[in-house]
Structures are given as C-alpha cells and as structure tokens.
Amino acid sequence: MNYTHVMLVDENDQFLGEMEKLEAHEKALLHRAFSIFLYKNTEKGIEVLLQQRAKHKYHCSDQWSNTCCSHPQKDSSMLKCLETRLKFEMGIENQNLNFAGSFIYKQPCKGGLTEHEFDHVYIGEFQETTIQPNPHEVDAYKWVEINTLEKDIQKNPNMYTPWLMPVLKITRDFIETKM
C-alpha cells in the first residue's frame, strides 16, 4: 500500500481527490484518517495501549498517541488498511476492531504543518499476542489506565498528539456503552 498519499475529503467525508501526504499537511487540507485504540480490563481498571511516535517522524514526533493511526488508502478497504497498519506499526495481528465514531479536527503541529483530519476511530479489546513495534514508526509503548491518561493529557498536553484526547473520549464512550 502506498502510504505517501492521503484522500482529501469534505466535511461529510466525501472523497475529493488524492494528494501527497506532506503537501496536505503543509496546506492544512482536510483528509481522511483512522485511529485505533486497543484496551484491556485489568485490576487497575481499563487500560489503553499507547505508542510513542518515533523521533524522526515529520510531525508529532516523540509524542505519545493511541495504539495506531494512519490514513486509509483509496485502493483498499478500511478494514484491510486497519489490519495492515496495526501489523506494520505495532506488530499486532488478529484483533477484532469495531467502529466507534468519527470527528473532524484541525491543529497546528511543529514545523509549520497542520493536522486537519476526518478521523475514523476503531476500538478493540486486546487479544493477547506479542507486541513488536516497528522502530521506524514507534520508539516505545505502554499500557496506561484510562483515567490516569486523561488527567496526564490535561496536565502535559505537549507530550501527546493533538488528536489523542478526542480519540480517548470516543474510546471511553464506546467502552462504557459496551459494558
């Protein structure tokens, strides 16, 4: 899959065309994205799996984010993109992902870039497997209790990607309605 391009969309998520990913971020154009959050129930409560984006990423580098995020590709189904990217970034396979919601956001990033995404959020209860992050994408990963994470994002917002809080809210709402 060619992850160098993004699908430009309107506010109704209608496809408008394709553009090189960096150019779309430079011009702050609305494009389709997806975010995945894996969670598990533990003695501490509900924990979510975070990744720390690699230091060399061209935007939001070294920040903590949800389990996996990327841009779907025009020539592939959303499910295929989710599975492929989760395996590529985190080495995780065989997860049952459910659509939980979507949102639009626009947020400046370092280096004159802007994230402007129509983000589709997918949630999955973690099915025990080996986690093997791709060092070109991910510097570290950790499980964090959901309430602790929410408080830390509010206290230290620069440590986290700009889309993490809305993804976390959708994740929390999805899990609470499921239980």
N, C-alpha and C positions, 0 to 999 in steps of 0.2 A: 504494500500500500504506500502511496505517495503522501507522506505527512508534511510536505513542504507547502501545500496549498490548503486554503480554507474555503468553505462555502459561505458566500455573502448571502444574508437574508434580510427581510424586512421585520417590522415589529410583530408580525403574525407568523414568523418563521417560514415565510415563503421564499424559496430559492431565487436569487437574483443573478448569480454567476459565481465564478471562482476567482481567487486572487492569491498571489504568493503570500505566505503567512506573515513574514516580516513587514511587507508593504501594508497589509491590512492593519497591523498593529501600529505602524507609523502614521497611517491616515485615520486611525480610530474608527474604522468601519465595522458595523455590526456583522458578526459572523457566528455560525453555529458551533457549539462546543458541547462536550459532555463531561460530567464529573461523576466519579464512582466513590462511594464510601462503603467500606466493609466494617461490620461491627460484630461484637460478641458480648454475651452476658457473662459477667464474672462476679466474684464475691464483692468487688468494688462497685459494681453496677454495670451499666452499659459502657463498653469501651469501643472507641473507633480507631482504625488504623490510619496513622499519618505517615506521610513521606516528607523528607526534607529534599527539596529540589536541588539538583547538582549546582555547584558553584559556577560552572561555565555556561549555564543556560542564559539565553539572551534577555530574558525578563523574569522577574521574580526569583532570581537565583538565590540559593541558600535559605529560602523561606520555607516554612512548614506549610503543608497543604493536605488536602484529602488524599485518599489512597491512590487515586489515579485520575488524571484529567488530560483531555486532548481534544481533537477536532475530528468529527466523523468525515468520511470521505464519500464523495458523490457516487463512486462506482461500487460501493459496498453497503450492506445493511448495517443499521445501528448496532444490532447485536454482535455481528461479526467484528465491527470496529471496537466495541467494548471488550470483547474477549481477547482480541489481538493486542490491544494496547495494554490491558492489565497484565498479560503474559510478558509483553516487551518491557514494561517499566518495572514490574514487581516480581516477575517470575511466578505469578499466581495463576492457576488454572482451575476449571471446574467449579465455578461459583455461580449460584443462582441469583441473578441480578433482576431487580424489579424497578420499573419506572416509578419515581416518587414525586416528580414535579419539575417545573422549569421556571426560569426567571431571566430577566434582562438586567445587565449592569454595565456601567461604564466607569472605569477607574484608571487614572494615570499610574504608570509604573516608572521605574528608573530608566534613564537613558532616553527620555523623550517619547517613549512608547505608551500606548493606551490599550488596555483590555476593554473591549466592547463586545460582549458576547450574549447570545441567546443560549443559555446553558441548560442542558437537559440533565437532571440528576437521577442516578441509578444507585440503589441501595441493595446490599446483600448481607445476609448473616454468614459470617465467615465459616467456611467448611475447612476443617483442619487440613493443612497442606504446608509444604515448605515455602517460605518466603525467600526469594533470591533476587534482590533488587539489581537492576542494571546500573552499574557505576557511571555510565554516561548520562543517566537520567536522574538518579537518586543517590544522595550522599548518606542518608540514614533513614531509619523508620522506627516507629514506636507506637505502642498502644496507649491511649490516654482516655481516662474516664470522661464522659461527655460533658458533665457539669464543670469539671476542672478545666477542660479545654475552653469552654465558653468564657469562663472567668479570665483565663490567661489571654485569650484573644482581645478582650476588652482592656486588659491591663497592658499588654505588649503587642499592639496591632501590627507594628512593623516587622515582627517575627513571622507573620503569617501572610499568605497570599490574599489579595483583596476579595476573592470570591469565596473564601472559606466560610465566613460567618453565614451568608445566605444558604450555602450548601449544608452547613451544620443545622440550620433551622429546619430546612426541608427534611433532613435526615431524622432529626428529633421528632418532628410531627409524624413522619411515616412510621417510625418505630412505635411511638405511643399509640397510634391508631391500630397497629398490628397486635399489640399486647392486650 
